[in-house]
C-alpha cells in the first residue's frame, strides 16, 4: 500500500500534518499511530499462531502415507 510513496511524498504528508495538527500534537499522534500498529501486528501474529496450532492438532490424528 505504501510501497509507492517516495521521499517527496513523505515530506508532503508530514508538512500537511504539521499544518493541520501543529507541532505540539505531532509527537502524540506519532505515538498513538505506533501503538496502534504494534497492537495490530501482535493481534495478527496471535491469530496466525492459533491457526498454526489448530492445523498441527488436526494433523496429529492423521497418519502419513
PDB file of N, H, CA, C and O in Angstrom:
ATOM      1  N   UNK A   1       0.827  -1.181   0.000  1.00  0.00           N
ATOM      2  CA  UNK A   1       0.000   0.000   0.000  1.00  0.00           C
ATOM      3  C   UNK A   1       0.874   1.249   0.000  1.00  0.00           C
ATOM      4  O   UNK A   1       0.649   2.166  -0.790  1.00  0.00           O
ATOM      5  N   UNK A   2       1.863   1.287   0.876  1.00  0.00           N
ATOM      6  H   UNK A   2       2.046   0.542   1.518  1.00  0.00           H
ATOM      7  CA  UNK A   2       2.714   2.467   0.968  1.00  0.00           C
ATOM      8  C   UNK A   2       4.033   2.278   0.224  1.00  0.00           C
ATOM      9  O   UNK A   2       4.967   3.058   0.415  1.00  0.00           O
ATOM     10  N   UNK A   3       4.117   1.259  -0.614  1.00  0.00           N
ATOM     11  H   UNK A   3       3.358   0.626  -0.768  1.00  0.00           H
ATOM     12  CA  UNK A   3       5.358   0.997  -1.329  1.00  0.00           C
ATOM     13  C   UNK A   3       5.670   2.067  -2.373  1.00  0.00           C
ATOM     14  O   UNK A   3       6.835   2.262  -2.721  1.00  0.00           O
ATOM     15  N   UNK A   4       4.665   2.753  -2.871  1.00  0.00           N
ATOM     16  H   UNK A   4       3.719   2.595  -2.589  1.00  0.00           H
ATOM     17  CA  UNK A   4       4.868   3.715  -3.952  1.00  0.00           C
ATOM     18  C   UNK A   4       5.126   5.135  -3.455  1.00  0.00           C
ATOM     19  O   UNK A   4       5.330   6.038  -4.267  1.00  0.00           O
ATOM     20  N   UNK A   5       5.121   5.351  -2.151  1.00  0.00           N
ATOM     21  H   UNK A   5       4.956   4.618  -1.491  1.00  0.00           H
ATOM     22  CA  UNK A   5       5.350   6.695  -1.615  1.00  0.00           C
ATOM     23  C   UNK A   5       6.854   6.911  -1.526  1.00  0.00           C
ATOM     24  O   UNK A   5       7.567   6.141  -0.882  1.00  0.00           O
ATOM     25  N   UNK A   6       7.320   7.952  -2.170  1.00  0.00           N
ATOM     26  H   UNK A   6       6.741   8.577  -2.693  1.00  0.00           H
ATOM     27  CA  UNK A   6       8.734   8.283  -2.127  1.00  0.00           C
ATOM     28  C   UNK A   6       9.035   9.273  -1.024  1.00  0.00           C
ATOM     29  O   UNK A   6       8.177   9.589  -0.198  1.00  0.00           O
ATOM     30  N   UNK A   7      10.257   9.755  -1.021  1.00  0.00           N
ATOM     31  H   UNK A   7      10.953   9.498  -1.692  1.00  0.00           H
ATOM     32  CA  UNK A   7      10.686  10.716  -0.011  1.00  0.00           C
ATOM     33  C   UNK A   7       9.888  12.008  -0.135  1.00  0.00           C
ATOM     34  O   UNK A   7       9.476  12.587   0.870  1.00  0.00           O
ATOM     35  N   UNK A   8       9.672  12.456  -1.356  1.00  0.00           N
ATOM     36  H   UNK A   8      10.007  11.986  -2.173  1.00  0.00           H
ATOM     37  CA  UNK A   8       8.917  13.698  -1.541  1.00  0.00           C
ATOM     38  C   UNK A   8       7.476  13.549  -1.048  1.00  0.00           C
ATOM     39  O   UNK A   8       6.907  14.496  -0.504  1.00  0.00           O
ATOM     40  N   UNK A   9       6.889  12.375  -1.233  1.00  0.00           N
ATOM     41  H   UNK A   9       7.351  11.606  -1.674  1.00  0.00           H
ATOM     42  CA  UNK A   9       5.540  12.132  -0.745  1.00  0.00           C
ATOM     43  C   UNK A   9       5.475  12.145   0.772  1.00  0.00           C
ATOM     44  O   UNK A   9       4.534  12.684   1.353  1.00  0.00           O
ATOM     45  N   UNK A  10       6.476  11.551   1.415  1.00  0.00           N
ATOM     46  H   UNK A  10       7.241  11.113   0.943  1.00  0.00           H
ATOM     47  CA  UNK A  10       6.517  11.555   2.877  1.00  0.00           C
ATOM     48  C   UNK A  10       6.693  12.962   3.424  1.00  0.00           C
ATOM     49  O   UNK A  10       6.065  13.329   4.418  1.00  0.00           O
ATOM     50  N   UNK A  11       7.546  13.751   2.777  1.00  0.00           N
ATOM     51  H   UNK A  11       8.056  13.453   1.970  1.00  0.00           H
ATOM     52  CA  UNK A  11       7.743  15.136   3.204  1.00  0.00           C
ATOM     53  C   UNK A  11       6.448  15.924   3.072  1.00  0.00           C
ATOM     54  O   UNK A  11       6.106  16.711   3.954  1.00  0.00           O
ATOM     55  N   UNK A  12       5.733  15.717   1.983  1.00  0.00           N
ATOM     56  H   UNK A  12       6.011  15.078   1.266  1.00  0.00           H
ATOM     57  CA  UNK A  12       4.453  16.398   1.773  1.00  0.00           C
ATOM     58  C   UNK A  12       3.439  16.004   2.846  1.00  0.00           C
ATOM     59  O   UNK A  12       2.740  16.864   3.381  1.00  0.00           O
ATOM     60  N   UNK A  13       3.354  14.728   3.160  1.00  0.00           N
ATOM     61  H   UNK A  13       3.922  14.029   2.726  1.00  0.00           H
ATOM     62  CA  UNK A  13       2.422  14.262   4.192  1.00  0.00           C
ATOM     63  C   UNK A  13       2.785  14.855   5.547  1.00  0.00           C
ATOM     64  O   UNK A  13       1.901  15.294   6.283  1.00  0.00           O
ATOM     65  N   UNK A  14       4.069  14.874   5.888  1.00  0.00           N
ATOM     66  H   UNK A  14       4.787  14.517   5.291  1.00  0.00           H
ATOM     67  CA  UNK A  14       4.492  15.451   7.165  1.00  0.00           C
ATOM     68  C   UNK A  14       4.226  16.946   7.229  1.00  0.00           C
ATOM     69  O   UNK A  14       3.848  17.458   8.283  1.00  0.00           O
ATOM     70  N   UNK A  15       4.417  17.657   6.119  1.00  0.00           N
ATOM     71  H   UNK A  15       4.724  17.241   5.263  1.00  0.00           H
ATOM     72  CA  UNK A  15       4.148  19.091   6.095  1.00  0.00           C
ATOM     73  C   UNK A  15       2.663  19.366   6.304  1.00  0.00           C
ATOM     74  O   UNK A  15       2.298  20.275   7.050  1.00  0.00           O
ATOM     75  N   UNK A  16       1.815  18.593   5.656  1.00  0.00           N
ATOM     76  H   UNK A  16       2.111  17.855   5.050  1.00  0.00           H
ATOM     77  CA  UNK A  16       0.366  18.768   5.824  1.00  0.00           C
ATOM     78  C   UNK A  16      -0.042  18.452   7.259  1.00  0.00           C
ATOM     79  O   UNK A  16      -0.855  19.165   7.848  1.00  0.00           O
ATOM     80  N   UNK A  17       0.525  17.377   7.825  1.00  0.00           N
ATOM     81  H   UNK A  17       1.186  16.798   7.347  1.00  0.00           H
ATOM     82  CA  UNK A  17       0.211  17.028   9.212  1.00  0.00           C
ATOM     83  C   UNK A  17       0.666  18.126  10.160  1.00  0.00           C
ATOM     84  O   UNK A  17      -0.023  18.437  11.131  1.00  0.00           O
ATOM     85  N   UNK A  18       1.821  18.712   9.882  1.00  0.00           N
ATOM     86  H   UNK A  18       2.381  18.460   9.093  1.00  0.00           H
ATOM     87  CA  UNK A  18       2.328  19.796  10.728  1.00  0.00           C
ATOM     88  C   UNK A  18       1.399  21.002  10.678  1.00  0.00           C
ATOM     89  O   UNK A  18       1.137  21.632  11.703  1.00  0.00           O
ATOM     90  N   UNK A  19       0.901  21.323   9.488  1.00  0.00           N
ATOM     91  H   UNK A  19       1.113  20.811   8.655  1.00  0.00           H
ATOM     92  CA  UNK A  19      -0.012  22.460   9.332  1.00  0.00           C
ATOM     93  C   UNK A  19      -1.353  22.176  10.020  1.00  0.00           C
ATOM     94  O   UNK A  19      -1.898  23.043  10.704  1.00  0.00           O
ATOM     95  N   UNK A  20      -1.873  20.976   9.839  1.00  0.00           N
ATOM     96  H   UNK A  20      -1.430  20.273   9.283  1.00  0.00           H
ATOM     97  CA  UNK A  20      -3.200  20.653  10.364  1.00  0.00           C
ATOM     98  C   UNK A  20      -3.180  20.493  11.885  1.00  0.00           C
ATOM     99  O   UNK A  20      -4.031  21.056  12.574  1.00  0.00           O
ATOM    100  N   UNK A  21      -2.220  19.734  12.413  1.00  0.00           N
ATOM    101  H   UNK A  21      -1.529  19.277  11.852  1.00  0.00           H
ATOM    102  CA  UNK A  21      -2.232  19.404  13.834  1.00  0.00           C
ATOM    103  C   UNK A  21      -1.326  20.280  14.678  1.00  0.00           C
ATOM    104  O   UNK A  21      -1.534  20.380  15.887  1.00  0.00           O
ATOM    105  N   UNK A  22      -0.350  20.904  14.096  1.00  0.00           N
ATOM    106  H   UNK A  22      -0.181  20.823  13.114  1.00  0.00           H
ATOM    107  CA  UNK A  22       0.568  21.741  14.856  1.00  0.00           C
ATOM    108  C   UNK A  22       1.708  20.930  15.452  1.00  0.00           C
ATOM    109  O   UNK A  22       1.600  19.714  15.604  1.00  0.00           O
ATOM    110  N   UNK A  23       2.790  21.602  15.787  1.00  0.00           N
ATOM    111  H   UNK A  23       2.878  22.590  15.664  1.00  0.00           H
ATOM    112  CA  UNK A  23       3.974  20.888  16.266  1.00  0.00           C
ATOM    113  C   UNK A  23       3.797  20.237  17.644  1.00  0.00           C
ATOM    114  O   UNK A  23       4.509  19.285  17.963  1.00  0.00           O
ATOM    115  N   UNK A  24       2.879  20.724  18.451  1.00  0.00           N
ATOM    116  H   UNK A  24       2.301  21.498  18.191  1.00  0.00           H
ATOM    117  CA  UNK A  24       2.722  20.149  19.791  1.00  0.00           C
ATOM    118  C   UNK A  24       1.979  18.815  19.763  1.00  0.00           C
ATOM    119  O   UNK A  24       2.183  17.983  20.647  1.00  0.00           O
ATOM    120  N   UNK A  25       1.126  18.597  18.769  1.00  0.00           N
ATOM    121  H   UNK A  25       0.961  19.273  18.051  1.00  0.00           H
ATOM    122  CA  UNK A  25       0.329  17.374  18.702  1.00  0.00           C
ATOM    123  C   UNK A  25       1.011  16.251  17.921  1.00  0.00           C
ATOM    124  O   UNK A  25       0.636  15.090  18.079  1.00  0.00           O
ATOM    125  N   UNK A  26       1.999  16.563  17.085  1.00  0.00           N
ATOM    126  H   UNK A  26       2.304  17.507  16.956  1.00  0.00           H
ATOM    127  CA  UNK A  26       2.610  15.534  16.244  1.00  0.00           C
ATOM    128  C   UNK A  26       3.252  14.393  17.042  1.00  0.00           C
ATOM    129  O   UNK A  26       3.064  13.237  16.663  1.00  0.00           O
ATOM    130  N   UNK A  27       3.993  14.646  18.118  1.00  0.00           N
ATOM    131  H   UNK A  27       4.146  15.585  18.426  1.00  0.00           H
ATOM    132  CA  UNK A  27       4.543  13.511  18.869  1.00  0.00           C
ATOM    133  C   UNK A  27       3.464  12.601  19.451  1.00  0.00           C
ATOM    134  O   UNK A  27       3.626  11.381  19.480  1.00  0.00           O
ATOM    135  N   UNK A  28       2.370  13.192  19.913  1.00  0.00           N
ATOM    136  H   UNK A  28       2.239  14.183  19.890  1.00  0.00           H
ATOM    137  CA  UNK A  28       1.271  12.387  20.452  1.00  0.00           C
ATOM    138  C   UNK A  28       0.625  11.552  19.356  1.00  0.00           C
ATOM    139  O   UNK A  28       0.299  10.385  19.575  1.00  0.00           O
ATOM    140  N   UNK A  29       0.438  12.140  18.180  1.00  0.00           N
ATOM    141  H   UNK A  29       0.703  13.088  18.003  1.00  0.00           H
ATOM    142  CA  UNK A  29      -0.154  11.405  17.063  1.00  0.00           C
ATOM    143  C   UNK A  29       0.762  10.276  16.609  1.00  0.00           C
ATOM    144  O   UNK A  29       0.299   9.171  16.325  1.00  0.00           O
ATOM    145  N   UNK A  30       2.055  10.553  16.540  1.00  0.00           N
ATOM    146  H   UNK A  30       2.431  11.451  16.771  1.00  0.00           H
ATOM    147  CA  UNK A  30       3.011   9.519  16.143  1.00  0.00           C
ATOM    148  C   UNK A  30       3.036   8.367  17.133  1.00  0.00           C
ATOM    149  O   UNK A  30       3.093   7.204  16.736  1.00  0.00           O
ATOM    150  N   UNK A  31       2.993   8.686  18.413  1.00  0.00           N
ATOM    151  H   UNK A  31       2.947   9.632  18.735  1.00  0.00           H
ATOM    152  CA  UNK A  31       2.986   7.649  19.453  1.00  0.00           C
ATOM    153  C   UNK A  31       1.717   6.812  19.350  1.00  0.00           C
ATOM    154  O   UNK A  31       1.776   5.586  19.433  1.00  0.00           O
ATOM    155  N   UNK A  32       0.579   7.460  19.171  1.00  0.00           N
ATOM    156  H   UNK A  32       0.531   8.456  19.103  1.00  0.00           H
ATOM    157  CA  UNK A  32      -0.689   6.739  19.055  1.00  0.00           C
ATOM    158  C   UNK A  32      -0.692   5.847  17.810  1.00  0.00           C
ATOM    159  O   UNK A  32      -1.183   4.719  17.853  1.00  0.00           O
ATOM    160  N   UNK A  33      -0.149   6.352  16.714  1.00  0.00           N
ATOM    161  H   UNK A  33       0.250   7.268  16.679  1.00  0.00           H
ATOM    162  CA  UNK A  33      -0.078   5.563  15.484  1.00  0.00           C
ATOM    163  C   UNK A  33       0.832   4.352  15.678  1.00  0.00           C
ATOM    164  O   UNK A  33       0.505   3.250  15.240  1.00  0.00           O
ATOM    165  N   UNK A  34       1.965   4.555  16.330  1.00  0.00           N
ATOM    166  H   UNK A  34       2.231   5.451  16.686  1.00  0.00           H
ATOM    167  CA  UNK A  34       2.884   3.446  16.596  1.00  0.00           C
ATOM    168  C   UNK A  34       2.271   2.401  17.504  1.00  0.00           C
ATOM    169  O   UNK A  34       2.436   1.203  17.274  1.00  0.00           O
ATOM    170  N   UNK A  35       1.562   2.844  18.541  1.00  0.00           N
ATOM    171  H   UNK A  35       1.429   3.817  18.729  1.00  0.00           H
ATOM    172  CA  UNK A  35       0.891   1.902  19.436  1.00  0.00           C
ATOM    173  C   UNK A  35      -0.169   1.100  18.699  1.00  0.00           C
ATOM    174  O   UNK A  35      -0.320  -0.099  18.931  1.00  0.00           O
ATOM    175  N   UNK A  36      -0.902   1.761  17.810  1.00  0.00           N
ATOM    176  H   UNK A  36      -0.779   2.736  17.621  1.00  0.00           H
ATOM    177  CA  UNK A  36      -1.932   1.076  17.028  1.00  0.00           C
ATOM    178  C   UNK A  36      -1.312   0.036  16.110  1.00  0.00           C
ATOM    179  O   UNK A  36      -1.814  -1.084  16.017  1.00  0.00           O
ATOM    180  N   UNK A  37      -0.229   0.392  15.431  1.00  0.00           N
ATOM    181  H   UNK A  37       0.178   1.302  15.506  1.00  0.00           H
ATOM    182  CA  UNK A  37       0.447  -0.576  14.563  1.00  0.00           C
ATOM    183  C   UNK A  37       0.990  -1.756  15.355  1.00  0.00           C
ATOM    184  O   UNK A  37       0.880  -2.900  14.915  1.00  0.00           O
ATOM    185  N   UNK A  38       1.570  -1.491  16.505  1.00  0.00           N
ATOM    186  H   UNK A  38       1.659  -0.561  16.862  1.00  0.00           H
ATOM    187  CA  UNK A  38       2.118  -2.561  17.337  1.00  0.00           C
ATOM    188  C   UNK A  38       1.014  -3.518  17.777  1.00  0.00           C
ATOM    189  O   UNK A  38       1.195  -4.735  17.736  1.00  0.00           O
ATOM    190  N   UNK A  39      -0.124  -2.977  18.196  1.00  0.00           N
ATOM    191  H   UNK A  39      -0.271  -1.988  18.229  1.00  0.00           H
ATOM    192  CA  UNK A  39      -1.241  -3.811  18.615  1.00  0.00           C
ATOM    193  C   UNK A  39      -1.780  -4.632  17.443  1.00  0.00           C
ATOM    194  O   UNK A  39      -2.130  -5.800  17.609  1.00  0.00           O
ATOM    195  N   UNK A  40      -1.845  -4.023  16.269  1.00  0.00           N
ATOM    196  H   UNK A  40      -1.561  -3.074  16.135  1.00  0.00           H
ATOM    197  CA  UNK A  40      -2.319  -4.740  15.080  1.00  0.00           C
ATOM    198  C   UNK A  40      -1.384  -5.893  14.749  1.00  0.00           C
ATOM    199  O   UNK A  40      -1.845  -6.999  14.464  1.00  0.00           O
ATOM    200  N   UNK A  41      -0.074  -5.652  14.783  1.00  0.00           N
ATOM    201  H   UNK A  41       0.300  -4.755  15.015  1.00  0.00           H
ATOM    202  CA  UNK A  41       0.895  -6.719  14.497  1.00  0.00           C
ATOM    203  C   UNK A  41       0.790  -7.844  15.507  1.00  0.00           C
ATOM    204  O   UNK A  41       0.811  -9.019  15.138  1.00  0.00           O
ATOM    205  N   UNK A  42       0.677  -7.492  16.782  1.00  0.00           N
ATOM    206  H   UNK A  42       0.660  -6.539  17.082  1.00  0.00           H
ATOM    207  CA  UNK A  42       0.549  -8.523  17.817  1.00  0.00           C
ATOM    208  C   UNK A  42      -0.714  -9.347  17.622  1.00  0.00           C
ATOM    209  O   UNK A  42      -0.688 -10.567  17.783  1.00  0.00           O
ATOM    210  N   UNK A  43      -1.808  -8.702  17.281  1.00  0.00           N
ATOM    211  H   UNK A  43      -1.830  -7.711  17.150  1.00  0.00           H
ATOM    212  CA  UNK A  43      -3.068  -9.409  17.068  1.00  0.00           C
ATOM    213  C   UNK A  43      -2.981 -10.346  15.877  1.00  0.00           C
ATOM    214  O   UNK A  43      -3.416 -11.494  15.961  1.00  0.00           O
ATOM    215  N   UNK A  44      -2.427  -9.874  14.774  1.00  0.00           N
ATOM    216  H   UNK A  44      -2.074  -8.941  14.706  1.00  0.00           H
ATOM    217  CA  UNK A  44      -2.317 -10.738  13.600  1.00  0.00           C
ATOM    218  C   UNK A  44      -1.359 -11.886  13.863  1.00  0.00           C
ATOM    219  O   UNK A  44      -1.590 -13.002  13.395  1.00  0.00           O
ATOM    220  N   UNK A  45      -0.290 -11.633  14.602  1.00  0.00           N
ATOM    221  H   UNK A  45      -0.102 -10.727  14.981  1.00  0.00           H
ATOM    222  CA  UNK A  45       0.654 -12.702  14.937  1.00  0.00           C
ATOM    223  C   UNK A  45      -0.036 -13.761  15.801  1.00  0.00           C
ATOM    224  O   UNK A  45       0.172 -14.956  15.596  1.00  0.00           O
ATOM    225  N   UNK A  46      -0.858 -13.327  16.771  1.00  0.00           N
ATOM    226  H   UNK A  46      -1.027 -12.356  16.938  1.00  0.00           H
ATOM    227  CA  UNK A  46      -1.579 -14.273  17.620  1.00  0.00           C
ATOM    228  C   UNK A  46      -2.577 -15.088  16.825  1.00  0.00           C
ATOM    229  O   UNK A  46      -2.724 -16.287  17.061  1.00  0.00           O
ATOM    230  N   UNK A  47      -3.263 -14.459  15.889  1.00  0.00           N
ATOM    231  H   UNK A  47      -3.144 -13.485  15.697  1.00  0.00           H
ATOM    232  CA  UNK A  47      -4.231 -15.172  15.054  1.00  0.00           C
ATOM    233  C   UNK A  47      -3.523 -16.217  14.205  1.00  0.00           C
ATOM    234  O   UNK A  47      -4.003 -17.342  14.070  1.00  0.00           O
ATOM    235  N   UNK A  48      -2.381 -15.844  13.632  1.00  0.00           N
ATOM    236  H   UNK A  48      -1.991 -14.930  13.742  1.00  0.00           H
ATOM    237  CA  UNK A  48      -1.641 -16.804  12.811  1.00  0.00           C
ATOM    238  C   UNK A  48      -1.112 -17.955  13.659  1.00  0.00           C
ATOM    239  O   UNK A  48      -1.135 -19.104  13.217  1.00  0.00           O
ATOM    240  N   UNK A  49      -0.641 -17.670  14.862  1.00  0.00           N
ATOM    241  H   UNK A  49      -0.622 -16.737  15.221  1.00  0.00           H
ATOM    242  CA  UNK A  49      -0.147 -18.725  15.755  1.00  0.00           C
ATOM    243  C   UNK A  49      -1.268 -19.688  16.130  1.00  0.00           C
ATOM    244  O   UNK A  49      -1.056 -20.900  16.184  1.00  0.00           O
ATOM    245  N   UNK A  50      -2.459 -19.155  16.389  1.00  0.00           N
ATOM    246  H   UNK A  50      -2.631 -18.171  16.346  1.00  0.00           H
ATOM    247  CA  UNK A  50      -3.602 -20.005  16.721  1.00  0.00           C
ATOM    248  C   UNK A  50      -3.962 -20.899  15.542  1.00  0.00           C
ATOM    249  O   UNK A  50      -4.268 -22.077  15.727  1.00  0.00           O
ATOM    250  N   UNK A  51      -3.929 -20.352  14.341  1.00  0.00           N
ATOM    251  H   UNK A  51      -3.680 -19.395  14.191  1.00  0.00           H
ATOM    252  CA  UNK A  51      -4.227 -21.150  13.147  1.00  0.00           C
ATOM    253  C   UNK A  51      -3.210 -22.258  12.942  1.00  0.00           C
ATOM    254  O   UNK A  51      -3.578 -23.378  12.587  1.00  0.00           O
ATOM    255  N   UNK A  52      -1.942 -21.962  13.160  1.00  0.00           N
ATOM    256  H   UNK A  52      -1.643 -21.052  13.449  1.00  0.00           H
ATOM    257  CA  UNK A  52      -0.909 -22.989  13.029  1.00  0.00           C
ATOM    258  C   UNK A  52      -1.083 -24.068  14.086  1.00  0.00           C
ATOM    259  O   UNK A  52      -0.914 -25.253  13.798  1.00  0.00           O
ATOM    260  N   UNK A  53      -1.421 -23.665  15.314  1.00  0.00           N
ATOM    261  H   UNK A  53      -1.557 -22.702  15.548  1.00  0.00           H
ATOM    262  CA  UNK A  53      -1.643 -24.639  16.381  1.00  0.00           C
ATOM    263  C   UNK A  53      -2.807 -25.563  16.042  1.00  0.00           C
ATOM    264  O   UNK A  53      -2.720 -26.776  16.235  1.00  0.00           O
ATOM    265  N   UNK A  54      -3.902 -24.985  15.534  1.00  0.00           N
ATOM    266  H   UNK A  54      -3.973 -23.999  15.377  1.00  0.00           H
ATOM    267  CA  UNK A  54      -5.055 -25.796  15.156  1.00  0.00           C
ATOM    268  C   UNK A  54      -4.705 -26.753  14.035  1.00  0.00           C
ATOM    269  O   UNK A  54      -5.157 -27.898  14.030  1.00  0.00           O
ATOM    270  N   UNK A  55      -3.908 -26.297  13.092  1.00  0.00           N
ATOM    271  H   UNK A  55      -3.541 -25.367  13.097  1.00  0.00           H
ATOM    272  CA  UNK A  55      -3.509 -27.149  11.981  1.00  0.00           C
ATOM    273  C   UNK A  55      -2.643 -28.307  12.478  1.00  0.00           C
ATOM    274  O   UNK A  55      -2.795 -29.436  12.011  1.00  0.00           O
ATOM    275  N   UNK A  56      -1.744 -28.039  13.414  1.00  0.00           N
ATOM    276  H   UNK A  56      -1.620 -27.122  13.794  1.00  0.00           H
ATOM    277  CA  UNK A  56      -0.922 -29.104  13.980  1.00  0.00           C
ATOM    278  C   UNK A  56      -1.776 -30.114  14.724  1.00  0.00           C
ATOM    279  O   UNK A  56      -1.533 -31.317  14.629  1.00  0.00           O
ATOM    280  N   UNK A  57      -2.769 -29.647  15.461  1.00  0.00           N
ATOM    281  H   UNK A  57      -2.967 -28.670  15.539  1.00  0.00           H
ATOM    282  CA  UNK A  57      -3.646 -30.551  16.206  1.00  0.00           C
ATOM    283  C   UNK A  57      -4.430 -31.424  15.235  1.00  0.00           C
ATOM    284  O   UNK A  57      -4.590 -32.622  15.470  1.00  0.00           O
ATOM    285  N   UNK A  58      -4.920 -30.839  14.148  1.00  0.00           N
ATOM    286  H   UNK A  58      -4.791 -29.866  13.956  1.00  0.00           H
ATOM    287  CA  UNK A  58      -5.673 -31.606  13.152  1.00  0.00           C
ATOM    288  C   UNK A  58      -4.786 -32.651  12.486  1.00  0.00           C
ATOM    289  O   UNK A  58      -5.231 -33.768  12.221  1.00  0.00           O
ATOM    290  N   UNK A  59      -3.531 -32.293  12.215  1.00  0.00           N
ATOM    291  H   UNK A  59      -3.169 -31.386  12.430  1.00  0.00           H
ATOM    292  CA  UNK A  59      -2.627 -33.208  11.502  1.00  0.00           C
ATOM    293  C   UNK A  59      -2.059 -34.298  12.408  1.00  0.00           C
ATOM    294  O   UNK A  59      -1.546 -35.295  11.899  1.00  0.00           O
ATOM    295  N   UNK A  60      -2.130 -34.147  13.725  1.00  0.00           N
ATOM    296  H   UNK A  60      -2.547 -33.337  14.138  1.00  0.00           H
ATOM    297  CA  UNK A  60      -1.608 -35.162  14.624  1.00  0.00           C
ATOM    298  C   UNK A  60      -2.405 -36.462  14.516  1.00  0.00           C
ATOM    299  O   UNK A  60      -1.832 -37.547  14.611  1.00  0.00           O
ATOM    300  N   UNK A  61      -3.691 -36.363  14.325  1.00  0.00           N
ATOM    301  H   UNK A  61      -4.157 -35.481  14.248  1.00  0.00           H
ATOM    302  CA  UNK A  61      -4.526 -37.546  14.247  1.00  0.00           C
ATOM    303  C   UNK A  61      -4.414 -38.277  12.933  1.00  0.00           C
ATOM    304  O   UNK A  61      -4.820 -39.437  12.852  1.00  0.00           O
ATOM    305  N   UNK A  62      -3.889 -37.662  11.911  1.00  0.00           N
ATOM    306  H   UNK A  62      -3.559 -36.720  11.977  1.00  0.00           H
ATOM    307  CA  UNK A  62      -3.785 -38.285  10.592  1.00  0.00           C
ATOM    308  C   UNK A  62      -2.445 -39.003  10.466  1.00  0.00           C
ATOM    309  O   UNK A  62      -1.416 -38.528  10.947  1.00  0.00           O
ATOM    310  N   UNK A  63      -2.488 -40.138   9.818  1.00  0.00           N
ATOM    311  H   UNK A  63      -3.324 -40.524   9.428  1.00  0.00           H
ATOM    312  CA  UNK A  63      -1.263 -40.897   9.587  1.00  0.00           C
ATOM    313  C   UNK A  63      -0.694 -40.527   8.219  1.00  0.00           C
ATOM    314  O   UNK A  63      -1.450 -40.424   7.253  1.00  0.00           O
ATOM    315  N   UNK A  64       0.595 -40.327   8.117  1.00  0.00           N
ATOM    316  H   UNK A  64       1.209 -40.410   8.902  1.00  0.00           H
ATOM    317  CA  UNK A  64       1.184 -40.044   6.796  1.00  0.00           C
ATOM    318  C   UNK A  64       1.192 -41.292   5.940  1.00  0.00           C
ATOM    319  O   UNK A  64       1.245 -42.401   6.472  1.00  0.00           O
ATOM    320  N   UNK A  65       1.141 -41.143   4.659  1.00  0.00           N
ATOM    321  H   UNK A  65       1.098 -40.242   4.227  1.00  0.00           H
ATOM    322  CA  UNK A  65       1.114 -42.281   3.725  1.00  0.00           C
ATOM    323  C   UNK A  65       2.478 -42.821   3.494  1.00  0.00           C
ATOM    324  O   UNK A  65       2.642 -43.778   2.737  1.00  0.00           O
TER     325      UNK A  65
END
